[in-house]
Amino acid sequence: MSTHLIVVDDEALLRRSLVYNLEQAGYRVSSAGRAEDALALARRDPPDLVLLDIGLPSMDGLQALRIFRQEVGCPVIFVTARRRELDEQLGLELGADDYVTKPFDFGVLLARVKAVLRRSQQQDKPANVAAGEGSATLSVGELSINPAGVEVKLRDRPLQLSPREFDLLHVLALNAGKVLSVEDILAQVWGAEYLGEPQVVYVHIRWLREKLEDDPSRPVRILTVRGKGYKLVDPREEPSGVAETA
C-alpha cells in the first residue's frame, strides 16, 4: 500500500499544488482546509505523515498538532508562512518533526518528507531486529543507554525520552567526552537535509538537559563548548558545566 499523506492548508491553490506534486512523487494524498476536517479524515484513514499549516481558521495548527500526537501518533511537518522563531521553537517543543516556511522549493519539501518518513519507519522496527553497530549498552557515569531496548536510565531510574531525544543522546554517548559540532549532530541525528538549521539541536539539547540534569540551567552532563558544540561527560570526571548561550 502506498504511503498516505494528509495536506492541511486553507490556501486552496497551494493545497491543490501540493497534492498534485506529492501524488506525482508516488504518494497517496488527502487534503483538508481546516484542522477539524483533517483530524476527522485521519481517524477514518490514518496517515503516515501530515503536512500542517499553523495559521488555520478555527482550530490552528499548534492545537491540531497536540491532537494528532495524542490520537494518531504520526509524524507532522509544519508548512507555514509564519516565520517567527517562537513559532518554530514552540512547534518543535509540541512534537512537530520538522518545520518548513513558505515560500519553499518543492524539492526541498520532498526531501524533508522522505527524511521524516525514513526516520519514522526506522523507529517502528521491532526491537528484536538483529543488533548492528552501536547496539551495546553505553555507560557515561551514572547514565546508561541501551540502544537495542531503546532504554535510558539515570542512577538506575528509567527516563522517558522521545525518539529524537533518544537518538541525540545515543550519538552524544557514542562520542562521550568528545565535542560534536551542531553540524555533526544535525547530520548524524536528523540527516543532511537539516544542515543549516541549528534551532532543532538547541531545542532538543534543552529538553535533554531538563531530563538529565539536576539543575538544567547549570548542566554538568551535556556541556556546551563555546564556539565548538556539545559533549556528553561523566560529571564526576569533569564536574564544571558550561551554561548554554544559544
BELRAGI-V975740 format. One record per pair of residues at least 24 apart in sequence whose ideal C-beta (glycine too) atoms are under 10 Angstrom apart, sorted by the first residue. I is the first residue (numbers start at 1). GAP is how many residues later the second one is. D is the distance in whole Angstrom. If there is no record, write none. Layout:
I | GAP | D
I | GAP | D
This chain:
1 | 27 | 8
1 | 47 | 10
2 | 24 | 7
2 | 25 | 6
2 | 26 | 4
2 | 27 | 9
2 | 46 | 9
3 | 24 | 5
3 | 25 | 7
3 | 26 | 9
3 | 44 | 9
3 | 45 | 5
3 | 46 | 7
3 | 110 | 9
3 | 111 | 10
3 | 114 | 6
3 | 118 | 9
4 | 24 | 5
4 | 25 | 8
4 | 26 | 7
4 | 38 | 9
4 | 41 | 7
4 | 42 | 7
4 | 43 | 5
4 | 44 | 5
4 | 45 | 8
4 | 46 | 10
4 | 70 | 9
5 | 24 | 5
5 | 25 | 7
5 | 26 | 9
5 | 42 | 6
5 | 43 | 7
5 | 44 | 5
5 | 45 | 7
5 | 46 | 7
5 | 69 | 10
5 | 72 | 10
5 | 108 | 7
5 | 112 | 9
6 | 24 | 5
6 | 25 | 7
6 | 26 | 7
6 | 31 | 10
6 | 32 | 6
6 | 33 | 9
6 | 35 | 6
6 | 36 | 6
6 | 39 | 9
6 | 40 | 9
6 | 41 | 4
6 | 42 | 9
6 | 43 | 8
6 | 44 | 5
6 | 45 | 7
6 | 46 | 8
6 | 62 | 9
6 | 66 | 9
6 | 68 | 9
6 | 70 | 10
7 | 24 | 4
7 | 25 | 8
7 | 26 | 10
7 | 31 | 9
7 | 40 | 10
7 | 42 | 10
7 | 43 | 8
7 | 44 | 5
7 | 45 | 8
7 | 46 | 9
7 | 72 | 8
8 | 24 | 5
8 | 25 | 8
8 | 26 | 8
8 | 27 | 6
8 | 28 | 10
8 | 29 | 8
8 | 30 | 4
8 | 31 | 9
8 | 33 | 9
8 | 34 | 9
8 | 42 | 6
8 | 43 | 7
8 | 44 | 5
8 | 45 | 6
8 | 48 | 7
8 | 53 | 7
8 | 56 | 7
8 | 60 | 9
8 | 68 | 9
8 | 71 | 9
9 | 24 | 7
9 | 25 | 10
9 | 29 | 10
9 | 42 | 8
9 | 43 | 8
9 | 44 | 4
9 | 46 | 9
9 | 47 | 8
9 | 52 | 9
9 | 70 | 7
9 | 71 | 9
9 | 72 | 10
9 | 93 | 9
10 | 24 | 7
10 | 25 | 9
10 | 43 | 7
10 | 45 | 8
10 | 46 | 6
10 | 47 | 6
10 | 48 | 10
11 | 42 | 8
11 | 44 | 10
11 | 70 | 9
11 | 91 | 9
14 | 39 | 9
14 | 65 | 9
14 | 67 | 10
14 | 88 | 8
14 | 89 | 10
15 | 36 | 10
15 | 38 | 9
17 | 89 | 8
18 | 33 | 7
18 | 61 | 8
18 | 88 | 8
18 | 91 | 8
19 | 32 | 10
21 | 85 | 5
21 | 86 | 10
21 | 88 | 9
21 | 89 | 8
22 | 29 | 8
22 | 84 | 9
22 | 87 | 9
22 | 88 | 8
22 | 91 | 8
24 | 82 | 10
24 | 86 | 10
25 | 81 | 9
25 | 85 | 6
25 | 88 | 8
25 | 89 | 9
27 | 83 | 9
27 | 86 | 8
27 | 90 | 9
32 | 24 | 9
33 | 24 | 8
34 | 24 | 6
34 | 25 | 7
34 | 30 | 9
35 | 24 | 4
35 | 25 | 7
35 | 26 | 7
35 | 27 | 10
35 | 28 | 7
35 | 29 | 4
35 | 30 | 9
35 | 32 | 8
35 | 33 | 9
36 | 28 | 8
36 | 31 | 10
38 | 26 | 7
38 | 29 | 10
38 | 30 | 8
38 | 34 | 10
39 | 25 | 7
39 | 28 | 6
39 | 29 | 7
39 | 32 | 7
39 | 33 | 8
42 | 25 | 9
42 | 26 | 7
42 | 29 | 8
42 | 30 | 5
42 | 32 | 8
43 | 28 | 7
43 | 29 | 8
46 | 25 | 10
46 | 26 | 6
46 | 27 | 9
46 | 28 | 7
47 | 25 | 7
47 | 27 | 5
47 | 28 | 9
47 | 29 | 9
48 | 26 | 6
48 | 27 | 8
48 | 65 | 10
48 | 68 | 10
48 | 69 | 6
48 | 72 | 7
48 | 73 | 9
49 | 25 | 6
49 | 26 | 5
49 | 27 | 7
49 | 28 | 7
49 | 48 | 8
49 | 49 | 10
49 | 63 | 10
49 | 64 | 6
49 | 65 | 10
49 | 67 | 6
49 | 68 | 6
49 | 71 | 7
50 | 24 | 6
50 | 25 | 7
50 | 26 | 5
50 | 27 | 7
50 | 28 | 10
50 | 29 | 10
50 | 46 | 10
50 | 47 | 10
51 | 25 | 8
51 | 26 | 5
51 | 27 | 8
51 | 28 | 5
51 | 29 | 10
51 | 47 | 10
51 | 49 | 8
51 | 58 | 8
51 | 61 | 9
51 | 62 | 8
51 | 65 | 10
52 | 24 | 5
52 | 25 | 7
52 | 26 | 6
52 | 27 | 7
52 | 28 | 8
52 | 39 | 9
52 | 44 | 8
53 | 25 | 7
53 | 26 | 6
53 | 27 | 5
53 | 28 | 8
53 | 29 | 9
53 | 49 | 9
54 | 24 | 6
54 | 25 | 9
54 | 26 | 4
54 | 27 | 8
54 | 28 | 5
54 | 30 | 10
54 | 33 | 6
54 | 34 | 10
54 | 36 | 9
54 | 37 | 7
54 | 42 | 10
54 | 45 | 9
55 | 25 | 6
55 | 26 | 7
55 | 27 | 6
55 | 32 | 9
56 | 24 | 9
61 | 26 | 9
61 | 30 | 8
61 | 33 | 10
61 | 35 | 9
62 | 25 | 8
62 | 28 | 7
62 | 29 | 7
62 | 32 | 6
62 | 34 | 9
63 | 31 | 9
65 | 25 | 10
65 | 26 | 7
65 | 29 | 5
65 | 30 | 6
65 | 31 | 6
66 | 28 | 6
66 | 29 | 8
68 | 26 | 10
68 | 27 | 9
68 | 28 | 9
69 | 25 | 7
69 | 26 | 5
69 | 27 | 9
70 | 25 | 10
73 | 47 | 10
74 | 42 | 10
74 | 43 | 10
74 | 46 | 8
75 | 38 | 9
75 | 41 | 5
75 | 42 | 7
75 | 44 | 8
75 | 45 | 5
75 | 48 | 9
75 | 88 | 10
76 | 40 | 9
77 | 32 | 8
77 | 35 | 6
77 | 36 | 7
77 | 38 | 10
77 | 39 | 6
77 | 40 | 10
79 | 25 | 7
79 | 30 | 7
79 | 33 | 9
79 | 34 | 10
85 | 114 | 7
88 | 109 | 9
88 | 111 | 6
88 | 112 | 9
88 | 115 | 9
89 | 110 | 7
89 | 111 | 9
89 | 113 | 8
89 | 114 | 6
89 | 117 | 9
90 | 113 | 10
91 | 112 | 10
92 | 72 | 9
92 | 107 | 7
92 | 108 | 6
92 | 110 | 10
92 | 111 | 5
92 | 112 | 8
92 | 115 | 9
93 | 110 | 6
93 | 111 | 10
93 | 113 | 9
93 | 114 | 8
95 | 67 | 7
95 | 69 | 9
96 | 104 | 10
97 | 66 | 10
97 | 67 | 8
97 | 93 | 10
97 | 103 | 10
98 | 92 | 8
98 | 95 | 9
98 | 96 | 8
98 | 99 | 9
98 | 102 | 8
99 | 98 | 8
99 | 100 | 8
99 | 101 | 8
100 | 97 | 10
108 | 85 | 8
110 | 83 | 10
111 | 80 | 9
111 | 81 | 9
111 | 82 | 5
111 | 83 | 10
112 | 78 | 10
112 | 79 | 9
112 | 81 | 6
112 | 82 | 8
113 | 80 | 10
114 | 77 | 9
114 | 79 | 8
115 | 75 | 7
115 | 76 | 5
115 | 77 | 9
115 | 78 | 5
115 | 79 | 8
116 | 74 | 9
116 | 75 | 9
116 | 77 | 9
118 | 73 | 8
119 | 44 | 8
119 | 45 | 8
119 | 48 | 8
119 | 70 | 9
119 | 71 | 8
119 | 72 | 8
120 | 43 | 9
122 | 41 | 9
122 | 45 | 9
123 | 27 | 8
123 | 39 | 10
123 | 40 | 5
123 | 41 | 9
123 | 43 | 9
123 | 44 | 9
124 | 39 | 10
127 | 24 | 10
133 | 41 | 10
134 | 36 | 7
134 | 37 | 9
134 | 39 | 9
134 | 40 | 6
137 | 36 | 10
138 | 31 | 9
138 | 32 | 8
138 | 34 | 10
138 | 35 | 4
138 | 36 | 7
138 | 38 | 7
138 | 94 | 10
139 | 34 | 8
139 | 37 | 9
139 | 95 | 9
140 | 29 | 9
140 | 32 | 8
140 | 33 | 6
140 | 36 | 5
140 | 37 | 8
140 | 81 | 8
140 | 92 | 6
140 | 93 | 7
140 | 94 | 6
140 | 95 | 10
140 | 97 | 10
141 | 35 | 9
141 | 79 | 9
141 | 80 | 7
141 | 91 | 9
141 | 92 | 8
141 | 93 | 3
141 | 94 | 6
141 | 95 | 6
141 | 96 | 7
141 | 97 | 10
142 | 70 | 10
142 | 79 | 9
142 | 92 | 8
142 | 93 | 8
142 | 94 | 8
143 | 26 | 8
143 | 29 | 10
143 | 30 | 8
143 | 33 | 9
143 | 69 | 7
143 | 78 | 7
143 | 89 | 8
143 | 91 | 8
143 | 92 | 10
144 | 29 | 9
145 | 24 | 6
145 | 25 | 6
145 | 27 | 9
145 | 28 | 5
145 | 29 | 9
145 | 31 | 10
145 | 87 | 10
146 | 24 | 10
147 | 26 | 9
147 | 27 | 9
152 | 56 | 10
152 | 59 | 9
152 | 60 | 9
154 | 57 | 8
154 | 58 | 6
154 | 59 | 10
154 | 60 | 10
154 | 67 | 9
159 | 49 | 9
159 | 52 | 6
159 | 53 | 7
160 | 51 | 8
161 | 43 | 10
161 | 46 | 8
161 | 47 | 8
161 | 50 | 7
161 | 51 | 9
162 | 42 | 8
162 | 45 | 8
162 | 46 | 10
162 | 49 | 10
164 | 25 | 7
164 | 26 | 8
164 | 36 | 8
164 | 39 | 10
164 | 40 | 6
164 | 43 | 9
164 | 44 | 10
165 | 24 | 10
165 | 39 | 6
165 | 40 | 10
165 | 42 | 6
165 | 43 | 6
165 | 46 | 7
165 | 47 | 10
166 | 42 | 10
167 | 37 | 9
168 | 32 | 10
168 | 33 | 8
168 | 36 | 5
168 | 37 | 7
168 | 39 | 9
168 | 40 | 6
168 | 54 | 9
168 | 62 | 9
168 | 64 | 10
169 | 35 | 9
169 | 36 | 10
169 | 39 | 6
169 | 42 | 9
169 | 43 | 8
169 | 52 | 10
169 | 53 | 8
169 | 63 | 7
171 | 61 | 9
172 | 33 | 9
172 | 36 | 8
172 | 49 | 9
172 | 50 | 7
172 | 58 | 7
172 | 59 | 7
172 | 60 | 4
172 | 61 | 10
173 | 59 | 6
174 | 58 | 9
175 | 55 | 10
175 | 56 | 7
175 | 57 | 7
176 | 55 | 8
176 | 56 | 5
176 | 57 | 7
176 | 58 | 8
177 | 54 | 6
177 | 55 | 8
177 | 56 | 6
177 | 57 | 8
177 | 60 | 8
177 | 61 | 8
178 | 51 | 9
178 | 52 | 10
178 | 53 | 6
178 | 54 | 9
178 | 55 | 10
179 | 44 | 9
179 | 45 | 10
179 | 46 | 5
179 | 49 | 5
179 | 50 | 5
179 | 51 | 7
179 | 52 | 5
180 | 45 | 9
180 | 48 | 9
180 | 49 | 5
180 | 50 | 6
180 | 51 | 7
180 | 52 | 9
181 | 44 | 9
181 | 46 | 10
181 | 47 | 7
181 | 48 | 4
181 | 49 | 8
182 | 46 | 9
182 | 47 | 6
182 | 48 | 8
182 | 64 | 8
183 | 46 | 8
184 | 45 | 7
184 | 46 | 9
185 | 44 | 7
185 | 45 | 7
198 | 48 | 7
199 | 47 | 9
201 | 28 | 9
201 | 29 | 8
201 | 45 | 9
202 | 28 | 10
202 | 42 | 8
202 | 43 | 10
202 | 44 | 5
205 | 24 | 10
205 | 25 | 6
205 | 39 | 7
205 | 41 | 9
206 | 38 | 7
206 | 40 | 10
208 | 24 | 9
209 | 32 | 9
209 | 35 | 8
213 | 28 | 8
215 | 26 | 9
216 | 27 | 10
216 | 28 | 9
217 | 24 | 10
217 | 26 | 7
217 | 27 | 9
218 | 24 | 9
218 | 25 | 7
219 | 24 | 7
219 | 25 | 7
